Structure formats: structure tokens, C-alpha cells
Amino acid sequence: MKLNLKRPLAFFDLETTGVNVASDRIVELSILKIKPDGTEEIKTMRVNPGIPIPLEASLVHGIYDEDVCHLPNFSEVGQEIAEFLSDSDLAGYNSNRFDIPTLIEEFLRIGIDFDLANRRFVDVQNIFHQMEQRTLKAAYQFYCGKSIQNAHSAEADVKATYEVLLAQLDRYQDVEWEDKKGEKTKPIQNDVDALHAFTNLNKPVDFAGRIVFNEKGVEVFNFGKHKGKSVEEVFRIEPSYYSWMQHGDFPLYTKRCLEKMWTRWMSRKDDAQQTTSAAQAQQKSQKKTFKPTTKESVPINDTMLELLKQKFSK
């Protein structure tokens, strides 16, 4: 099928240092421009983001600091990109929520006022989510071929959820699935441990996703200015961040998890200080102290005076 276009439609995708629109940077950009006559033009480039690429991001898109350190930064290629997109409407997958605002942020940082007025935006993900609903009602119809009676009553919903899981186990028992690293497995097994692993791929610490485990199993913040940094590193460089979170508008369970990590970190810190103090005390005790030796004074007598007189007399 050929797209019915009045002006070019540019599909584009970004690979970035993270998912924070305000602070993260582009490391790779690819644009596929479809013209009204059906011809295609593609432009792909990597750029130096000017900031370190977190390991968590590199593990997703496969781009590391050494891959882009020698490349131009966005300020050097931004005008070329803006001109390439100047006559186009924009399209992508989750582009309205991430790719477009991230690109606009990059343009604004280098003083390019990329005009969005009168452009059209086509987000393919929104079509998918709205046409293929991800509600329990839709899942029950898709997997079980039935409609929920008394939908939104707790008992009807919980029974439907159970039936959906049984149907999923039958449907996906031997179905292969590929993760973001290209590794293929058959994750849907009639085993709770396997189902737990597959349904918690983001590895949240606190369920709200404010703190997650990274690839090394270390707790890291998943939001804000310390996004991607380990919790204990933030405790060390900015301990007031803990107090700010405990008094902030965060879920109670998030605060409880954070408190446990703070207690653990403080305990390690105290142990380290005690070990250091003990070592210093031991070193101090091992130092040899030297006191000047003194002889008991002897009263001066005539014999001594005579000897001194003979020594110093000319």
C-alpha cells in the first residue's frame, strides 16, 4: 500500500543516553523520509552526546562512549537535520512522548527554533495501543474468546485474570521470545519463578519504579537528576537527597526501601570508620617512644674544679 501524502512524512527514531527528555542526549538518529511520489530518502548519523553514556543505555542500543567520542556533537549537525526535516510531517513509534520532544530539546539547546506549527504527527504506538486495547476485558476476549460478565466487579475480574493466565500458558508454552540483547528464550513456562522473572523485566526495587536494579544487581535511581546513579553513590555525594525523598511526595513503600538502603549504607560506613580508627590506634601504639636518659646529678667538689681548671687553663 502506498501512503497518500500531501507532503513528505519523516519517520525517525532516536537512540539516547537515557529516557529523560530534559537532560538526556541523542547518540544516534535515523530518518526515513517518504515523499508524496513514493520515493524514499534516509539519513542516519551518530553524534557525540557531550556527556557519558550510562552503561544501562549502552546495553540497550549497543553504543558506547568510545564509539562516539571522535564524532561531531549535535551543535555541528543540528542545522543539517533541521533542513532535512523542514518540509516534513513527523512520524515514529512513541514519538509524541519521547522522540519529538527530545529532538526539540536538542534544537533549542543550540538555538534552532524548529517550527512545529502546521506539522502533522503520526505516532504508530498510539494506533497500536488504541486499536489493540490492553485492558483485562480485551485480554479475556483475545485469549479466552469470552466476554466478562459483571466486568469491573472484583470477583469477576479476578476469575477472568486467572483464566487469562491459563490460556497464556497454553498459547505461549513453546513460543520463542527475543529480548533487547537478541537473546532468545521460551519464557512462558508453567512455573511461578519463570513467570515472575518474565513479568518483572524492569527489576524495580520499590514497585513504583523510582529505584531499580541495574544489570549488575545494584540499586540505582530511575528518575531525576541522579537517574542511573547508584543509590549508595548518591548517599555519599549528596546525603541530603535521602532527607529530601523521605519528606517528599513519594510512595511510602519507596521511602521504606530507601530507609533500608540508608541504614545498610550507614552501618557499612560506621564499620569502616571503626576499622580505620582501630588501625590508627594500633599504629600509634606500635610507634616507639624515646625518652632522654638522665643521670643522677653529682654535687661539684674540689677535685672536679681542679680538673676543669687544668682543662681550660692556657
C-alpha positions as CSV (number, residue, x, y, z in Angstrom):
1,M,0.0,0.0,0.0
2,K,1.3,3.5,-0.9
3,L,0.8,6.2,1.6
4,N,-1.4,9.1,0.5
5,L,0.7,12.1,1.2
6,K,0.4,15.8,0.5
7,R,3.9,16.5,1.9
8,P,6.9,14.3,2.9
9,L,6.4,12.2,6.0
10,A,9.6,11.6,8.0
11,F,9.8,8.6,10.2
12,F,12.5,8.9,12.7
13,D,14.0,7.2,15.8
14,L,16.5,8.2,18.4
15,E,19.0,6.3,20.5
16,T,19.9,8.4,23.5
17,T,21.8,8.4,26.8
18,G,18.5,7.8,28.7
19,V,14.8,8.5,28.7
20,N,14.7,11.9,30.5
21,V,13.6,14.3,27.8
22,A,15.0,17.3,29.7
23,S,18.5,16.1,30.4
24,D,19.4,13.2,28.2
25,R,21.1,13.5,24.8
26,I,21.0,11.9,21.3
27,V,23.7,9.5,20.4
28,E,22.1,8.2,17.1
29,L,19.4,9.4,14.8
30,S,17.8,7.8,11.8
31,I,15.3,9.5,9.5
32,L,13.4,7.8,6.7
33,K,11.6,10.4,4.6
34,I,8.8,9.2,2.4
35,K,7.9,11.6,-0.4
36,P,4.5,12.1,-2.0
37,D,5.6,10.3,-5.1
38,G,6.6,7.2,-3.0
39,T,10.4,7.7,-3.2
40,E,12.4,7.3,-0.1
41,E,15.4,9.1,1.3
42,I,17.2,8.0,4.5
43,K,19.7,9.8,6.7
44,T,21.4,8.1,9.7
45,M,24.1,9.5,11.9
46,R,25.7,9.1,15.3
47,V,26.8,12.1,17.3
48,N,28.9,12.7,20.4
49,P,26.3,13.5,23.2
50,G,28.8,15.5,25.2
51,I,28.0,13.5,28.3
52,P,28.9,10.0,29.3
53,I,26.6,7.3,28.0
54,P,25.3,5.3,31.1
55,L,26.1,1.5,30.9
56,E,22.3,0.8,31.2
57,A,21.7,2.7,28.0
58,S,24.6,1.2,26.1
59,L,23.4,-2.3,26.9
60,V,20.1,-1.5,25.2
61,H,21.4,0.2,22.0
62,G,24.9,-1.1,21.8
63,I,26.6,2.4,21.5
64,Y,29.4,3.1,24.0
65,D,31.4,6.3,24.7
66,E,34.4,5.1,22.6
67,D,32.0,4.7,19.6
68,V,31.1,8.4,19.5
69,C,33.9,10.2,21.3
70,H,35.5,11.2,18.0
71,L,32.3,12.2,16.3
72,P,30.8,15.7,15.9
73,N,28.3,16.9,18.5
74,F,24.7,17.8,17.9
75,S,25.5,21.5,17.5
76,E,27.6,20.7,14.4
77,V,24.9,18.6,12.7
78,G,21.7,20.1,14.0
79,Q,21.2,22.6,11.2
80,E,21.6,19.8,8.6
81,I,18.9,17.8,10.4
82,A,16.6,20.7,10.7
83,E,16.9,21.4,7.0
84,F,16.3,17.8,6.1
85,L,13.0,17.8,8.2
86,S,12.0,21.3,7.2
87,D,9.3,20.3,4.7
88,S,8.1,17.2,6.5
89,D,5.4,15.9,8.9
90,L,6.8,13.6,11.6
91,A,6.2,10.0,12.4
92,G,7.6,7.4,14.8
93,Y,6.9,4.8,17.5
94,N,6.2,6.6,20.8
95,S,7.5,9.7,19.0
96,N,4.9,12.1,20.5
97,R,6.0,11.3,24.1
98,F,9.7,10.9,23.5
99,D,11.4,11.3,20.1
100,I,9.8,14.6,19.1
101,P,10.3,16.4,22.5
102,T,13.8,15.0,22.8
103,L,14.7,16.3,19.3
104,I,13.2,19.7,20.0
105,E,15.2,20.0,23.3
106,E,18.4,19.4,21.3
107,F,17.4,22.0,18.7
108,L,16.7,24.6,21.4
109,R,20.0,24.0,23.2
110,I,21.8,25.1,20.1
111,G,19.5,28.0,19.3
112,I,17.5,26.4,16.4
113,D,13.8,27.4,16.6
114,F,12.4,24.3,14.9
115,D,8.8,25.3,14.0
116,L,6.2,22.7,14.8
117,A,3.2,24.8,13.7
118,N,1.1,23.3,10.9
119,R,3.0,20.0,11.0
120,R,1.2,16.6,11.5
121,F,2.5,14.0,13.9
122,V,1.8,10.3,13.4
123,D,2.6,8.1,16.5
124,V,2.3,4.4,15.4
125,Q,2.4,3.3,19.0
126,N,-0.8,5.2,19.7
127,I,-2.5,3.5,16.8
128,F,-1.4,0.1,18.2
129,H,-2.5,0.8,21.8
130,Q,-5.8,2.3,20.9
131,M,-6.8,-0.3,18.3
132,E,-5.5,-3.3,20.2
133,Q,-6.6,-2.4,23.7
134,R,-4.6,-3.8,26.6
135,T,-7.4,-4.0,29.1
136,L,-8.4,-7.1,31.0
137,K,-11.7,-7.1,29.0
138,A,-9.7,-7.2,25.8
139,A,-7.3,-9.8,27.1
140,Y,-10.2,-12.1,28.2
141,Q,-11.8,-11.8,24.8
142,F,-8.5,-12.4,22.9
143,Y,-7.2,-15.3,24.9
144,C,-10.4,-17.0,26.1
145,G,-12.9,-15.9,23.4
146,K,-15.4,-14.8,26.0
147,S,-16.8,-11.6,27.5
148,I,-16.6,-10.8,31.2
149,Q,-19.9,-11.0,32.9
150,N,-20.2,-8.2,35.6
151,A,-17.0,-6.6,34.4
152,H,-15.3,-4.4,37.0
153,S,-16.6,-6.4,39.9
154,A,-13.7,-7.6,41.9
155,E,-14.7,-11.3,41.8
156,A,-15.5,-11.4,38.1
157,D,-12.2,-9.6,37.3
158,V,-10.0,-11.9,39.4
159,K,-11.6,-15.0,37.9
160,A,-11.1,-13.7,34.4
161,T,-7.4,-12.9,35.2
162,Y,-6.9,-16.5,36.3
163,E,-8.4,-17.8,33.1
164,V,-6.3,-15.5,31.0
165,L,-3.1,-16.8,32.6
166,L,-4.1,-20.4,32.0
167,A,-4.9,-19.5,28.3
168,Q,-1.5,-17.7,28.0
169,L,0.3,-20.8,29.3
170,D,-1.3,-22.9,26.7
171,R,-0.8,-20.4,23.9
172,Y,2.9,-19.5,24.5
173,Q,4.2,-22.7,26.0
174,D,6.8,-23.3,23.2
175,V,6.8,-19.8,21.7
176,E,10.3,-18.3,21.4
177,W,10.8,-14.7,22.6
178,E,13.8,-12.4,21.8
179,D,15.0,-9.8,24.4
180,K,16.6,-6.4,23.6
181,K,20.1,-8.1,23.6
182,G,19.0,-10.5,20.9
183,E,18.9,-13.5,23.3
184,K,16.1,-16.0,22.5
185,T,14.3,-18.0,25.2
186,K,10.9,-19.6,25.8
187,P,10.0,-17.6,28.9
188,I,6.3,-18.6,29.3
189,Q,6.5,-21.7,31.4
190,N,4.1,-23.3,33.9
191,D,6.4,-22.2,36.7
192,V,5.9,-19.3,39.0
193,D,9.6,-18.4,39.2
194,A,9.8,-18.2,35.4
195,L,6.7,-16.1,35.2
196,H,8.0,-13.8,37.9
197,A,11.2,-13.3,36.0
198,F,9.4,-12.5,32.7
199,T,6.9,-10.2,34.2
200,N,9.4,-8.1,36.2
201,L,11.9,-7.4,33.4
202,N,12.4,-3.8,34.6
203,K,13.7,-5.1,38.0
204,P,12.0,-2.5,40.2
205,V,13.2,-2.2,43.8
206,D,10.1,-0.4,45.1
207,F,7.4,-1.3,42.5
208,A,6.8,2.4,41.8
209,G,10.0,2.2,39.7
210,R,11.7,5.1,41.4
211,I,14.6,2.8,42.2
212,V,15.6,-0.2,40.1
213,F,18.3,-2.8,39.8
214,N,20.8,-2.3,37.1
215,E,22.5,-5.1,35.1
216,K,24.9,-5.7,37.9
217,G,22.2,-6.0,40.5
218,V,23.0,-2.6,42.1
219,E,20.2,-0.3,43.2
220,V,20.1,2.9,41.1
221,F,17.8,5.9,40.9
222,N,15.4,5.8,38.0
223,F,14.3,9.4,37.9
224,G,15.5,13.0,38.4
225,K,19.0,14.5,38.4
226,H,20.6,11.3,39.8
227,K,19.0,8.9,37.3
228,G,21.3,6.0,36.6
229,K,23.5,6.6,39.6
230,S,23.7,4.0,42.4
231,V,21.8,4.9,45.5
232,E,24.8,4.5,47.7
233,E,26.9,6.8,45.5
234,V,24.2,9.5,45.9
235,F,24.2,8.9,49.6
236,R,27.9,9.6,49.6
237,I,28.0,12.7,47.3
238,E,24.7,14.2,48.4
239,P,23.4,12.8,51.7
240,S,20.6,15.4,51.9
241,Y,18.9,13.7,48.9
242,Y,17.8,11.0,51.3
243,S,16.1,13.5,53.5
244,W,14.5,15.2,50.6
245,M,13.0,12.0,49.4
246,Q,11.8,11.0,52.8
247,H,9.9,14.3,53.2
248,G,8.8,14.4,49.5
249,D,5.7,13.2,47.8
250,F,6.9,9.6,47.2
251,P,5.1,6.3,47.9
252,L,5.5,5.0,51.4
253,Y,7.0,1.8,50.2
254,T,9.6,3.7,48.2
255,K,10.5,5.5,51.4
256,R,10.7,2.3,53.3
257,C,13.0,0.7,50.7
258,L,15.2,3.8,50.7
259,E,15.4,3.8,54.5
260,K,16.6,0.2,54.5
261,M,19.3,1.1,52.0
262,W,20.3,4.2,54.1
263,T,20.5,2.0,57.2
264,R,22.7,-0.5,55.4
265,W,24.9,2.2,54.0
266,M,25.4,3.9,57.4
267,S,26.2,0.6,59.0
268,R,28.9,-0.1,56.5
269,K,30.2,3.5,56.9
270,D,30.3,3.1,60.7
271,D,32.1,-0.2,60.4
272,A,34.6,1.3,58.0
273,Q,35.3,4.2,60.4
274,Q,35.7,1.9,63.3
275,T,38.1,-0.3,61.3
276,T,40.1,2.8,60.4
277,S,40.2,4.1,64.0
278,A,41.3,0.7,65.3
279,A,44.1,0.6,62.7
280,Q,45.2,4.1,63.5
281,A,45.2,3.2,67.3
282,Q,47.3,0.1,66.6
283,Q,49.8,2.0,64.5
284,K,50.1,4.6,67.3
285,S,50.7,2.0,69.9
286,Q,53.4,0.4,67.9
287,K,55.4,3.6,67.5
288,K,58.5,3.6,69.7
289,T,58.8,6.5,72.1
290,F,62.2,7.6,73.1
291,K,62.8,9.5,76.3
292,P,66.1,11.2,77.0
293,T,68.1,9.4,79.7
294,T,69.2,11.4,82.6
295,K,71.9,10.7,85.1
296,E,71.6,11.5,88.7
297,S,73.3,14.8,89.4
298,V,76.5,14.8,91.4
299,P,77.5,17.8,93.6
300,I,80.5,19.7,92.4
301,N,83.6,19.1,94.6
302,D,87.1,20.5,94.7
303,T,88.5,17.6,92.6
304,M,86.1,18.4,89.8
305,L,87.0,22.1,89.9
306,E,90.7,21.3,89.8
307,L,90.2,19.1,86.7
308,L,88.2,21.8,84.9
309,K,90.9,24.4,85.8
310,Q,93.6,22.2,84.3
311,K,91.5,21.5,81.1
312,F,90.7,25.1,80.2
313,S,93.9,26.8,81.6
314,K,96.3,28.1,79.0
